[in-house]
Amino acid sequence: MDKYSYISNADVGYIDQLYQNYKQDPTGVDPTWQKFFEGYDFSTQRFGENGHTETGGNIKETQVRNLIFAYRSFGHLKATTNPIRERRDHGVNLAHSSFGLTDADLDTEFDVAAEIGM
């Protein structure tokens, strides 16, 4: 049995809303969620050889990689696969802005091919 199987049953929309609330006011969510999101934010940071966080392009590349993995995991829930009836809304948010990317980033090339197996 997969030790992370409980995560697949999570309400992604609810967790995303909690995270948005956390980003606006960390004290506005339950302390256990605060710790969870602190760990999530920490995990998305990249550290250089000197132990300091890297900035700029490296962070954007991480955000692009996270968006790619989200599409791989949840893209089928947004795709129109049945032309006869509309897709049920599963609450999956794949907007680039939800991953820290802006419209200006859409015209930028990022080097993430090696990290996603291409």
ABEGO torsion letter per residue (X at the ends): XBAAAAAAABBAAAAAAAAAAAAABAAABBAAAAAAAAAAAAAABBBBAAGBBBBEAAAAAAAAAAAAAAAAAAAAAABBABAABBBBBAGBBABAAAAGBBAAAAABBBBAAAAAGX
